[in-house]
């Protein structure tokens, strides 16, 4: 969970909004290509990981503490509530929830400035 100021999809400026991951998935695919001929034996791997997530937010800590229902975070242009990224290696060492929080703060909310 973290707090941030942003503009929601309805155009309201939310100061000190409290964010929590609603759902998140880490999807990993590993592909191995084996190349065998009479002279050489080599292989190559292609690992690809993506994270997709949805976020809840409350207008402030007091709303969360009071047990108020959360809002779903939506993108300003597409109104999508699903966000994703594929540069998972940039978040190595973090838990899935921490990866989601960091991406949401650094990328998703950066596209929703409060100005």
FIKOLZA-1660 file (N, C-alpha, C; in steps of 0.1 Angstrom, whole numbers, plus 5000, padded with zeros to 4 digits):
% residues 115
   i   px   py   pz ch aa at
   1 5008 4988 5000  A  X  N
   1 5000 5000 5000  A  X CA
   1 5009 5012 5000  A  X  C
   2 5004 5023 4993  A  X  N
   2 5011 5035 4993  A  X CA
   2 5001 5046 4991  A  X  C
   3 5006 5059 4993  A  X  N
   3 4997 5070 4990  A  X CA
   3 5003 5079 4979  A  X  C
   4 4994 5085 4971  A  X  N
   4 4998 5094 4960  A  X CA
   4 4987 5104 4957  A  X  C
   5 4991 5114 4950  A  X  N
   5 4982 5124 4945  A  X CA
   5 4981 5122 4930  A  X  C
   6 4969 5122 4924  A  X  N
   6 4967 5119 4910  A  X CA
   6 4953 5124 4906  A  X  C
   7 4951 5124 4893  A  X  N
   7 4938 5127 4887  A  X CA
   7 4931 5115 4883  A  X  C
   8 4919 5112 4888  A  X  N
   8 4912 5100 4884  A  X CA
   8 4905 5101 4871  A  X  C
   9 4899 5090 4866  A  X  N
   9 4893 5090 4853  A  X CA
   9 4881 5100 4852  A  X  C
  10 4875 5104 4863  A  X  N
  10 4864 5114 4862  A  X CA
  10 4869 5128 4863  A  X  C
  11 4883 5130 4863  A  X  N
  11 4889 5143 4863  A  X CA
  11 4890 5149 4877  A  X  C
  12 4887 5142 4887  A  X  N
  12 4889 5147 4901  A  X CA
  12 4903 5145 4905  A  X  C
  13 4909 5156 4912  A  X  N
  13 4922 5155 4918  A  X CA
  13 4921 5149 4932  A  X  C
  14 4928 5138 4934  A  X  N
  14 4927 5130 4946  A  X CA
  14 4941 5133 4953  A  X  C
  15 4941 5139 4964  A  X  N
  15 4954 5141 4972  A  X CA
  15 4954 5131 4983  A  X  C
  16 4965 5125 4985  A  X  N
  16 4967 5114 4995  A  X CA
  16 4958 5102 4993  A  X  C
  17 4956 5098 4980  A  X  N
  17 4949 5086 4978  A  X CA
  17 4957 5074 4983  A  X  C
  18 4950 5064 4988  A  X  N
  18 4956 5052 4993  A  X CA
  18 4954 5041 4983  A  X  C
  19 4965 5035 4979  A  X  N
  19 4964 5024 4969  A  X CA
  19 4968 5011 4974  A  X  C
  20 4961 5001 4969  A  X  N
  20 4964 4987 4973  A  X CA
  20 4961 4978 4961  A  X  C
  21 4969 4969 4958  A  X  N
  21 4967 4959 4947  A  X CA
  21 4955 4951 4949  A  X  C
  22 4946 4952 4939  A  X  N
  22 4934 4943 4939  A  X CA
  22 4937 4929 4935  A  X  C
  23 4945 4928 4924  A  X  N
  23 4948 4915 4918  A  X CA
  23 4961 4917 4910  A  X  C
  24 4969 4907 4910  A  X  N
  24 4981 4907 4902  A  X CA
  24 4986 4893 4898  A  X  C
  25 4991 4893 4886  A  X  N
  25 4996 4880 4880  A  X CA
  25 5010 4882 4874  A  X  C
  26 5019 4873 4877  A  X  N
  26 5032 4872 4871  A  X CA
  26 5031 4860 4861  A  X  C
  27 5033 4863 4849  A  X  N
  27 5032 4852 4838  A  X CA
  27 5046 4851 4832  A  X  C
  28 5051 4839 4832  A  X  N
  28 5065 4836 4827  A  X CA
  28 5064 4825 4817  A  X  C
  29 5071 4827 4806  A  X  N
  29 5073 4817 4795  A  X CA
  29 5087 4815 4793  A  X  C
  30 5091 4803 4791  A  X  N
  30 5105 4800 4788  A  X CA
  30 5105 4792 4775  A  X  C
  31 5112 4796 4765  A  X  N
  31 5114 4789 4753  A  X CA
  31 5128 4785 4751  A  X  C
  32 5130 4773 4747  A  X  N
  32 5144 4768 4744  A  X CA
  32 5144 4763 4730  A  X  C
  33 5154 4767 4722  A  X  N
  33 5156 4763 4709  A  X CA
  33 5169 4755 4708  A  X  C
  34 5168 4742 4704  A  X  N
  34 5180 4734 4703  A  X CA
  34 5184 4733 4688  A  X  C
  35 5196 4736 4686  A  X  N
  35 5202 4736 4672  A  X CA
  35 5213 4725 4672  A  X  C
  36 5210 4714 4665  A  X  N
  36 5219 4703 4665  A  X CA
  36 5223 4700 4650  A  X  C
  37 5236 4700 4647  A  X  N
  37 5240 4696 4634  A  X CA
  37 5253 4688 4636  A  X  C
  38 5260 4684 4626  A  X  N
  38 5271 4675 4628  A  X CA
  38 5283 4682 4634  A  X  C
  39 5284 4695 4632  A  X  N
  39 5295 4703 4637  A  X CA
  39 5293 4710 4650  A  X  C
  40 5281 4715 4652  A  X  N
  40 5278 4723 4664  A  X CA
  40 5266 4718 4672  A  X  C
  41 5267 4721 4684  A  X  N
  41 5255 4719 4693  A  X CA
  41 5254 4731 4701  A  X  C
  42 5243 4738 4699  A  X  N
  42 5240 4750 4707  A  X CA
  42 5225 4751 4710  A  X  C
  43 5223 4759 4719  A  X  N
  43 5209 4761 4722  A  X CA
  43 5207 4776 4726  A  X  C
  44 5195 4781 4725  A  X  N
  44 5192 4794 4729  A  X CA
  44 5179 4794 4737  A  X  C
  45 5179 4803 4747  A  X  N
  45 5167 4804 4755  A  X CA
  45 5161 4818 4753  A  X  C
  46 5148 4818 4755  A  X  N
  46 5140 4830 4754  A  X CA
  46 5130 4831 4765  A  X  C
  47 5134 4838 4776  A  X  N
  47 5125 4839 4787  A  X CA
  47 5117 4852 4786  A  X  C
  48 5105 4851 4788  A  X  N
  48 5096 4863 4788  A  X CA
  48 5087 4863 4800  A  X  C
  49 5087 4874 4807  A  X  N
  49 5078 4876 4818  A  X CA
  49 5070 4888 4817  A  X  C
  50 5058 4888 4821  A  X  N
  50 5049 4900 4822  A  X CA
  50 5041 4900 4835  A  X  C
  51 5038 4911 4839  A  X  N
  51 5029 4913 4851  A  X CA
  51 5017 4921 4847  A  X  C
  52 5005 4916 4851  A  X  N
  52 4993 4924 4849  A  X CA
  52 4986 4926 4862  A  X  C
  53 4979 4937 4864  A  X  N
  53 4974 4940 4877  A  X CA
  53 4962 4949 4876  A  X  C
  54 4954 4950 4887  A  X  N
  54 4944 4960 4889  A  X CA
  54 4946 4966 4903  A  X  C
  55 4943 4978 4904  A  X  N
  55 4945 4985 4917  A  X CA
  55 4932 4991 4923  A  X  C
  56 4931 4990 4936  A  X  N
  56 4920 4997 4943  A  X CA
  56 4926 5010 4948  A  X  C
  57 4918 5020 4950  A  X  N
  57 4922 5032 4958  A  X CA
  57 4911 5037 4966  A  X  C
  58 4915 5043 4977  A  X  N
  58 4906 5051 4986  A  X CA
  58 4910 5065 4985  A  X  C
  59 4900 5074 4988  A  X  N
  59 4903 5088 4986  A  X CA
  59 4913 5093 4997  A  X  C
  60 4914 5086 5008  A  X  N
  60 4924 5089 5018  A  X CA
  60 4925 5078 5028  A  X  C
  61 4934 5079 5038  A  X  N
  61 4936 5069 5048  A  X CA
  61 4924 5067 5057  A  X  C
  62 4917 5079 5060  A  X  N
  62 4905 5078 5068  A  X CA
  62 4894 5070 5062  A  X  C
  63 4892 5071 5049  A  X  N
  63 4882 5063 5042  A  X CA
  63 4885 5048 5043  A  X  C
  64 4898 5045 5041  A  X  N
  64 4902 5031 5043  A  X CA
  64 4900 5026 5057  A  X  C
  65 4904 5034 5067  A  X  N
  65 4902 5030 5081  A  X CA
  65 4887 5029 5085  A  X  C
  66 4879 5037 5078  A  X  N
  66 4864 5036 5081  A  X CA
  66 4858 5024 5075  A  X  C
  67 4865 5017 5066  A  X  N
  67 4859 5005 5059  A  X CA
  67 4851 5009 5047  A  X  C
  68 4853 5021 5042  A  X  N
  68 4846 5025 5030  A  X CA
  68 4850 5016 5018  A  X  C
  69 4841 5014 5008  A  X  N
  69 4844 5007 4996  A  X CA
  69 4854 5014 4988  A  X  C
  70 4864 5006 4982  A  X  N
  70 4874 5013 4973  A  X CA
  70 4868 5016 4959  A  X  C
  71 4876 5024 4952  A  X  N
  71 4874 5026 4938  A  X CA
  71 4884 5018 4930  A  X  C
  72 4880 5015 4918  A  X  N
  72 4889 5008 4909  A  X CA
  72 4897 5019 4901  A  X  C
  73 4910 5018 4901  A  X  N
  73 4918 5027 4893  A  X CA
  73 4916 5024 4879  A  X  C
  74 4914 5035 4871  A  X  N
  74 4912 5034 4856  A  X CA
  74 4921 5044 4849  A  X  C
  75 4926 5039 4838  A  X  N
  75 4934 5048 4829  A  X CA
  75 4926 5060 4824  A  X  C
  76 4933 5071 4823  A  X  N
  76 4926 5084 4819  A  X CA
  76 4920 5083 4804  A  X  C
  77 4927 5077 4795  A  X  N
  77 4923 5077 4781  A  X CA
  77 4914 5065 4778  A  X  C
  78 4919 5053 4781  A  X  N
  78 4912 5041 4777  A  X CA
  78 4901 5037 4787  A  X  C
  79 4902 5042 4799  A  X  N
  79 4893 5038 4810  A  X CA
  79 4895 5023 4814  A  X  C
  80 4906 5017 4810  A  X  N
  80 4909 5003 4814  A  X CA
  80 4913 5003 4828  A  X  C
  81 4909 4993 4835  A  X  N
  81 4913 4991 4849  A  X CA
  81 4924 4980 4850  A  X  C
  82 4929 4975 4839  A  X  N
  82 4939 4965 4838  A  X CA
  82 4952 4972 4833  A  X  C
  83 4963 4970 4841  A  X  N
  83 4976 4976 4837  A  X CA
  83 4986 4964 4836  A  X  C
  84 4996 4966 4828  A  X  N
  84 5006 4955 4826  A  X CA
  84 5020 4961 4823  A  X  C
  85 5030 4953 4825  A  X  N
  85 5043 4956 4821  A  X CA
  85 5051 4944 4818  A  X  C
  86 5061 4945 4809  A  X  N
  86 5070 4933 4806  A  X CA
  86 5084 4935 4810  A  X  C
  87 5088 4946 4815  A  X  N
  87 5102 4948 4820  A  X CA
  87 5104 4944 4834  A  X  C
  88 5100 4931 4837  A  X  N
  88 5099 4926 4850  A  X CA
  88 5113 4926 4857  A  X  C
  89 5123 4924 4849  A  X  N
  89 5137 4923 4854  A  X CA
  89 5141 4936 4861  A  X  C
  90 5135 4947 4857  A  X  N
  90 5138 4960 4864  A  X CA
  90 5133 4960 4879  A  X  C
  91 5125 4950 4882  A  X  N
  91 5119 4949 4896  A  X CA
  91 5124 4937 4903  A  X  C
  92 5136 4931 4899  A  X  N
  92 5141 4919 4905  A  X CA
  92 5143 4922 4920  A  X  C
  93 5141 4912 4928  A  X  N
  93 5143 4912 4942  A  X CA
  93 5131 4917 4950  A  X  C
  94 5120 4922 4943  A  X  N
  94 5108 4926 4949  A  X CA
  94 5097 4916 4949  A  X  C
  95 5089 4915 4959  A  X  N
  95 5077 4907 4958  A  X CA
  95 5068 4911 4947  A  X  C
  96 5059 4903 4943  A  X  N
  96 5049 4906 4933  A  X CA
  96 5042 4919 4937  A  X  C
  97 5037 4920 4949  A  X  N
  97 5030 4932 4953  A  X CA
  97 5038 4944 4953  A  X  C
  98 5051 4943 4957  A  X  N
  98 5060 4954 4956  A  X CA
  98 5063 4958 4942  A  X  C
  99 5064 4949 4933  A  X  N
  99 5066 4952 4918  A  X CA
  99 5054 4960 4913  A  X  C
 100 5042 4955 4917  A  X  N
 100 5030 4962 4912  A  X CA
 100 5029 4976 4918  A  X  C
 101 5032 4978 4931  A  X  N
 101 5032 4991 4937  A  X CA
 101 5042 5001 4930  A  X  C
 102 5054 4996 4928  A  X  N
 102 5064 5004 4922  A  X CA
 102 5060 5008 4908  A  X  C
 103 5056 4999 4900  A  X  N
 103 5052 5002 4886  A  X CA
 103 5040 5012 4886  A  X  C
 104 5030 5009 4895  A  X  N
 104 5019 5018 4896  A  X CA
 104 5023 5033 4899  A  X  C
 105 5032 5034 4909  A  X  N
 105 5037 5047 4913  A  X CA
 105 5045 5054 4902  A  X  C
 106 5055 5046 4896  A  X  N
 106 5065 5052 4887  A  X CA
 106 5059 5054 4873  A  X  C
 107 5050 5045 4868  A  X  N
 107 5045 5045 4854  A  X CA
 107 5030 5049 4853  A  X  C
 108 5022 5041 4860  A  X  N
 108 5007 5042 4858  A  X CA
 108 5003 5056 4863  A  X  C
 109 5006 5060 4875  A  X  N
 109 5002 5072 4881  A  X CA
 109 5009 5084 4874  A  X  C
 110 5021 5082 4869  A  X  N
 110 5028 5093 4862  A  X CA
 110 5020 5097 4850  A  X  C
 111 5012 5088 4844  A  X  N
 111 5003 5092 4833  A  X CA
 111 4990 5098 4837  A  X  C
 112 4989 5100 4850  A  X  N
 112 4977 5106 4856  A  X CA
 112 4980 5118 4865  A  X  C
 113 4988 5128 4860  A  X  N
 113 4993 5139 4868  A  X CA
 113 4981 5147 4873  A  X  C
 114 4983 5153 4885  A  X  N
 114 4973 5161 4892  A  X CA
 114 4973 5175 4887  A  X  C
 115 4979 5178 4876  A  X  N
 115 4980 5192 4871  A  X CA
 115 4970 5194 4860  A  X  C
% end
